[in-house]
Amino acid sequence: MNAYQGHLASGARLHYPGTLPLTGETAIMGWLRTQPPFSAGDTRFAEVAQSADLGYAWGSYAAPAAGANPAEKGFYLRVWTRGRDGAWKVALDVLQPQ
């Protein structure tokens, strides 16, 4: 989950099952550090707006069993924004278990 460090847009939101929505890099990174990493991910589609400042990707994911949490798989949606400096940042990340 350290892949998010420095790659979250200002006001980024994280919507994962079993937790209230998280907003901002500090809250998101703090919570993600307590979670097991995903064991697999497969991007199935990605697209960028004609304006080249907004994009999204969706696909599937798998997470291993950890402690009392059973193994999980499902789908994700990630929305990206592009800043004036040209850097892409995650604005929204949503998981939907199967």
N, C-alpha and C positions, 0 to 999 in steps of 0.2 A: 503494500500500500504506500510505500515511500515514493512511488512513481508520481503521486499527486503533489508532493512537496514542491512548491514554487510554480505549479501548473494549474492553480485554481484561480478563476476570475474573482474580482472583488464582488462579494455578495453571493458566491457560489452556493448551491444548495445540493444536499445529499438526501435522497429519499430511499431508505432501505427498510425492508420489512422488520417489524418488531421494535422499531425505534421512532421517536418523533423526528420530523425533518430537522436536519442540521444546516446551519447557515454560517458561512465564513470559514476561512482557512484554519484558524485556531481550533474551532469546535470540530471541524471535519477531521483534521489530522489527529487531534487528541483521541477521538472515537475510533478512527481506523487503526491506530496503533494497538488497540485492545482486541482487534479482530484477526482471525486466521486469514492468511492469504488465499486467494482463489487458486484452484489447482488447474483450471483450464478456462479459456475464453476464446470465442470464435466470432469475429466481426462478420456479419452477413450482409450489411449494407451501410454505405456512407454517402453523404451528399453535401454539397456546399452551395449556398445561395449565390445567385448571379452577382450580388454585391461583394462577394468574397469575404464577408465579415461574420457569417454565421454558418454553422454546419452541424450535422448530427451523424451519429453512428448507432446502429443497434446490432445486437447479436445474442449469443447464448453464453452462459457461464456455468461453472461448477465450483463448488466449495466443499472441502473435505469435512468429515465429522470432526468436531472439536469440543472436548468436555461433554457437557450435557446437550450440545447442539448436534443434531443429526446432519449427515451429508445433505447438501442442497444443490439443486440445479434449477435453471430458469433462464430468463431473458433480461437484457439490460438495454437502456437507452442513455446515451450521453450526448449532451448539447454543448457545442464549443462556440466561443466568441473569439474574434480576432481583433487585437488592439491596434492602435496606430503604429506601434513598433513592429507589427507584422507577426507577433507571437500569438499562437493559439492557446487559449485557456479554457478549462472545463467550467461551464456555467451551471450545469445541472447533470446529476447522475442519479438514475433510478434503476432499482432492481425489482423484478417481478418473478418470484419463485413459481415453479410449475406445480 
